[in-house]
Amino acid sequence: MKKYLTIVLSICSLIIGLVSLANDQVHAKSDTNYQIIASKNVNTYQTLNSFNNNGILHVKNQYKNKNVPVWNKKHTKVLYNLKDFPNSYLSALTKQTYLHNGHKSLYYAAFIVTPKGNSSRYGRVWHGYLTKGYNRNYQKLNYLSTVGFTNNQDYINYIKKSPSQVVARAVLKLFPNSKLSLRLSNLGQFNSDVDSTNKPFEEFFTDRINLQKAAAYLGPTKTKLTNQQRIAKIKQTLASGGYTIRKRNAMRNYVIGIYAPNPNMAWKEFVWSINLAKPL
C-alpha cells in the first residue's frame, strides 16, 4: 500500500511539474508579444528654461532595494538590474508605449548614468519604478547639470553634499541672505556674457548682476589653484568690485544663481556662472 501511494504521489508530482513548466513556457512566449505602438522623444536640453525635465529620472525609494529590470527593445531579455547601480540615475531619450495582451504600458528608453559619468548601458524601464530628477545620493554625484533638479531645495541639497561643489558652497555662504534660485542657476549655465542682453533672464528676473569675473574661479585656472585659493580669489574679486561683506549681507531682495560644471567634460556653451537678480 505504501509503495502504491509513493508511486501515485510521484506521478502527481511529475504532472504538476510538467504543468508548471508548460505555464512557464507560455509566459516566456507571451513576453515576445510586446509591441511598441507609440514613441515620444524626451529632449533633456530642449530650451534654456527646461530645468525639472522629464528626461532625468531615478528609482523611487520603495524600489531601491528591489529588482528593477532594464529590458531590451523587444522586451524578451533583462539586460540590467537597477538594484545593481544604487548611486546612478537615468537619462531618457524616449517614452515608449508597449502593447501586451491587450494592455498598454509606458516605458522609458534610457541610459544608466553612473557616478563616474559612464552611460554605455541602455535599455527600457517601466515608468512606475521611476520618478523625476537625479538620484538623491548627492554625496556620490558630481558636476550635475541644473536641468535634472526638481526644485530649489533639491539643488541646494546637491550643492551642500556633492564633493564637486566645495567652491560653490563657499560662494553661497558669501551671500547669506540671498536664496539660491534653481531657475537663475539654470539660465546662468547657458549665458554668462556680461555684454549680452538680459534675455531670457528678463522673463523671470530684473536687476541682474553678472559676477563673471568671480565665477571664473569656480572652475580650474591656468595656475591650478586649490579650492581654498580659488575661494580666496573669489572673495578678493568681489571686494574689488564693490561687493563687500556689508553689501553682500544687505542683498536680501536678491536671489543667487550658481553653476559649476565639470571642467573636463562640460560643453562649450556651458559656463561657470554666478548671477544675482530680483525675481519678478
C-alpha positions as CSV (number, residue, x, y, z in Angstrom):
1,M,0.0,0.0,0.0
2,K,2.8,2.4,1.0
3,K,4.6,1.6,-2.2
4,Y,1.5,2.2,-4.3
5,L,0.9,5.5,-2.5
6,T,4.5,6.5,-3.2
7,I,4.1,5.8,-6.9
8,V,0.9,7.8,-7.1
9,L,2.5,10.8,-5.3
10,S,5.4,10.6,-7.7
11,I,3.2,10.6,-10.7
12,C,1.2,13.6,-9.3
13,S,4.4,15.5,-8.7
14,L,5.6,14.8,-12.2
15,I,2.2,16.0,-13.6
16,I,2.4,19.2,-11.5
17,G,5.9,19.8,-12.6
18,L,5.0,19.4,-16.3
19,V,2.1,21.8,-15.9
20,S,4.2,24.3,-14.2
21,L,6.9,24.0,-16.9
22,A,4.2,24.5,-19.6
23,N,2.9,27.6,-17.9
24,D,6.4,29.0,-17.7
25,Q,6.9,28.3,-21.4
26,V,3.6,30.0,-22.2
27,H,4.6,33.0,-20.1
28,A,8.0,33.2,-21.6
29,K,6.5,33.1,-25.1
30,S,4.0,35.8,-24.2
31,D,6.9,38.1,-23.4
32,T,7.8,38.1,-27.1
33,N,4.4,39.7,-27.9
34,Y,5.4,43.1,-26.6
35,Q,4.9,45.7,-29.3
36,I,5.8,49.4,-29.4
37,I,2.8,51.3,-30.5
38,A,3.8,54.8,-29.7
39,S,7.1,56.7,-29.1
40,K,7.8,60.3,-28.0
41,N,11.2,62.0,-27.8
42,V,12.3,63.3,-24.4
43,N,14.8,66.1,-25.1
44,T,16.7,67.0,-21.9
45,Y,18.1,70.3,-23.3
46,Q,15.0,71.4,-25.2
47,T,15.1,75.0,-24.1
48,L,17.1,77.3,-21.9
49,N,14.4,77.2,-19.3
50,S,13.9,73.4,-19.3
51,F,15.0,72.5,-15.8
52,N,12.9,70.0,-14.0
53,N,13.0,68.0,-17.2
54,N,11.2,64.7,-17.7
55,G,14.4,63.1,-19.2
56,I,16.3,62.8,-15.9
57,L,14.9,60.0,-13.7
58,H,15.8,57.9,-10.7
59,V,14.3,54.9,-8.9
60,K,11.6,55.6,-6.4
61,N,12.5,55.0,-2.8
62,Q,10.2,52.0,-2.4
63,Y,12.0,50.1,-5.2
64,K,15.7,51.0,-4.4
65,N,16.4,47.6,-2.8
66,K,14.2,45.6,-5.2
67,N,14.7,44.2,-8.6
68,V,14.1,46.9,-11.3
69,P,14.7,45.3,-14.7
70,V,16.1,47.1,-17.7
71,W,14.7,45.3,-20.8
72,N,15.9,45.1,-24.4
73,K,13.7,46.7,-27.1
74,K,11.7,43.5,-27.8
75,H,11.1,43.0,-24.0
76,T,12.4,39.5,-24.2
77,K,15.6,39.8,-22.1
78,V,16.6,41.7,-19.0
79,L,19.8,43.5,-19.8
80,Y,20.5,45.0,-16.3
81,N,19.0,45.4,-12.9
82,L,18.9,48.9,-11.5
83,K,19.4,47.5,-8.0
84,D,23.0,46.9,-9.1
85,F,23.5,50.6,-9.7
86,P,22.4,52.2,-6.5
87,N,24.0,55.6,-7.0
88,S,23.1,56.0,-10.6
89,Y,20.3,57.9,-12.4
90,L,18.6,57.6,-15.9
91,S,18.9,59.9,-18.8
92,A,15.9,59.1,-21.1
93,L,15.8,59.6,-24.8
94,T,12.2,58.5,-25.5
95,K,9.0,57.4,-23.8
96,Q,7.6,54.3,-25.4
97,T,4.1,52.7,-25.1
98,Y,4.1,48.9,-25.3
99,L,1.0,46.8,-26.1
100,H,0.9,43.3,-24.5
101,N,-2.1,41.0,-24.2
102,G,-4.4,44.0,-24.8
103,H,-2.8,46.1,-22.1
104,K,-0.8,49.3,-22.6
105,S,2.3,50.1,-20.5
106,L,4.7,53.1,-20.6
107,Y,8.5,52.6,-20.6
108,Y,11.4,54.9,-20.8
109,A,14.2,54.1,-23.2
110,A,17.2,55.5,-21.2
111,F,20.9,55.3,-20.4
112,I,22.0,54.3,-16.9
113,V,24.4,57.1,-15.8
114,T,26.8,56.0,-13.1
115,P,28.6,58.4,-10.6
116,K,31.7,58.2,-12.9
117,G,29.7,59.5,-15.8
118,N,29.6,56.2,-17.6
119,S,26.4,56.0,-19.8
120,S,27.1,53.0,-22.0
121,R,24.3,50.9,-20.6
122,Y,20.9,51.4,-22.4
123,G,17.5,49.8,-22.2
124,R,13.8,50.1,-21.3
125,V,12.4,50.6,-17.8
126,W,8.8,50.6,-16.7
127,H,7.7,54.1,-15.8
128,G,6.1,53.0,-12.5
129,Y,9.5,52.3,-11.0
130,L,10.8,55.8,-11.7
131,T,10.3,59.4,-10.6
132,K,11.7,62.8,-11.8
133,G,15.1,64.1,-11.0
134,Y,18.6,62.8,-10.1
135,N,19.4,60.1,-7.6
136,R,19.3,61.8,-4.3
137,N,22.6,60.3,-3.1
138,Y,24.4,63.5,-3.9
139,Q,27.5,62.5,-1.8
140,K,28.3,60.2,-4.7
141,L,27.4,62.5,-7.7
142,N,29.5,65.3,-9.2
143,Y,29.1,68.1,-11.7
144,L,25.4,67.6,-12.5
145,S,23.6,69.9,-14.9
146,T,20.8,72.1,-13.5
147,V,18.2,70.6,-15.9
148,G,17.7,67.5,-13.7
149,F,16.9,69.1,-10.4
150,T,13.2,69.3,-9.4
151,N,13.2,72.4,-7.2
152,N,15.3,74.9,-5.3
153,Q,15.7,72.7,-2.2
154,D,16.8,69.8,-4.4
155,Y,19.6,71.9,-5.9
156,I,20.6,73.2,-2.5
157,N,20.9,69.7,-1.2
158,Y,23.2,68.8,-4.1
159,I,25.5,71.8,-3.6
160,K,25.7,71.1,0.1
161,K,26.6,67.4,-0.3
162,S,28.4,66.9,-3.7
163,P,32.2,66.7,-3.4
164,S,32.4,68.7,-6.6
165,Q,30.7,71.7,-5.1
166,V,33.2,72.8,-2.5
167,V,33.7,76.2,-4.0
168,A,30.0,76.7,-4.8
169,R,29.2,76.1,-1.2
170,A,31.6,78.8,-0.2
171,V,30.1,81.2,-2.6
172,L,26.6,80.7,-1.2
173,K,28.0,81.5,2.3
174,L,29.3,84.8,1.0
175,F,25.7,85.8,0.2
176,P,23.9,84.5,3.4
177,N,20.7,86.5,2.8
178,S,20.3,85.7,-0.9
179,K,18.3,82.5,-1.5
180,L,19.5,80.1,-4.1
181,S,17.4,80.0,-7.3
182,L,17.4,76.9,-9.5
183,R,15.9,78.9,-12.4
184,L,18.6,81.6,-12.2
185,S,21.3,79.0,-11.9
186,N,19.9,77.2,-15.0
187,L,19.8,80.3,-17.1
188,G,23.3,81.2,-16.0
189,Q,24.8,77.9,-17.1
190,F,24.0,78.8,-20.7
191,N,24.6,82.5,-20.8
192,S,27.3,84.4,-18.8
193,D,28.2,87.1,-21.3
194,V,28.4,90.4,-19.4
195,D,27.8,92.4,-22.6
196,S,24.8,90.4,-23.8
197,T,21.2,91.4,-23.3
198,N,19.3,90.1,-20.3
199,K,17.2,87.8,-22.4
200,P,16.0,85.2,-21.4
201,F,16.6,86.4,-17.8
202,E,14.2,89.4,-18.2
203,E,11.2,87.0,-18.4
204,F,11.7,86.0,-14.8
205,F,14.1,88.5,-13.2
206,T,15.1,92.1,-13.0
207,D,18.3,94.0,-11.9
208,R,20.5,91.1,-13.0
209,I,24.1,91.3,-11.7
210,N,26.5,89.1,-13.5
211,L,29.6,88.3,-11.4
212,Q,31.5,86.6,-14.2
213,K,35.0,87.7,-13.0
214,A,34.4,85.9,-9.7
215,A,32.7,83.0,-11.4
216,A,35.9,82.3,-13.4
217,Y,37.4,80.9,-10.2
218,L,34.6,78.3,-9.8
219,G,36.4,76.2,-12.4
220,P,40.1,75.3,-12.9
221,T,42.6,78.0,-13.6
222,K,45.8,78.1,-15.6
223,T,47.8,78.2,-12.3
224,K,45.9,75.2,-10.9
225,L,44.8,76.9,-7.7
226,T,43.5,74.8,-4.8
227,N,39.9,75.1,-3.7
228,Q,40.9,77.3,-0.8
229,Q,42.9,79.5,-3.1
230,R,40.1,79.8,-5.5
231,I,37.7,80.8,-2.7
232,A,40.2,83.4,-1.6
233,K,40.4,84.8,-5.2
234,I,36.6,85.0,-5.4
235,K,36.4,87.0,-2.2
236,Q,39.1,89.4,-3.5
237,T,37.4,89.8,-6.8
238,L,34.0,90.5,-5.1
239,A,35.6,93.0,-2.8
240,S,37.4,94.8,-5.6
241,G,34.1,95.0,-7.5
242,G,32.4,96.7,-4.5
243,Y,30.7,93.6,-3.1
244,T,32.0,93.9,0.5
245,I,30.7,91.8,3.3
246,R,28.3,94.5,4.3
247,K,26.9,94.9,0.8
248,R,26.5,91.1,0.3
249,N,24.7,90.8,3.6
250,A,22.3,93.5,2.6
251,M,21.2,91.8,-0.6
252,R,18.0,90.3,0.9
253,N,15.9,91.1,-2.1
254,Y,18.1,89.2,-4.5
255,V,18.3,85.5,-5.3
256,I,21.5,83.9,-6.4
257,G,22.2,81.5,-9.2
258,I,25.4,79.5,-9.4
259,Y,26.7,76.8,-11.7
260,A,29.9,74.8,-11.6
261,P,30.1,72.3,-14.4
262,N,32.6,69.5,-15.0
263,P,35.9,71.2,-16.0
264,N,36.8,68.2,-18.2
265,M,33.5,67.3,-19.8
266,A,31.4,70.4,-19.9
267,W,30.2,71.5,-23.3
268,K,31.4,74.8,-24.7
269,E,28.1,76.5,-24.2
270,F,28.0,75.6,-20.5
271,V,29.8,78.1,-18.4
272,W,30.8,78.7,-14.8
273,S,28.5,81.4,-13.6
274,I,27.4,83.5,-10.6
275,N,24.4,85.7,-11.0
276,L,22.2,87.7,-8.7
277,A,18.8,89.1,-9.6
278,K,15.4,90.2,-8.2
279,P,12.5,87.8,-9.0
280,L,9.6,89.4,-10.9
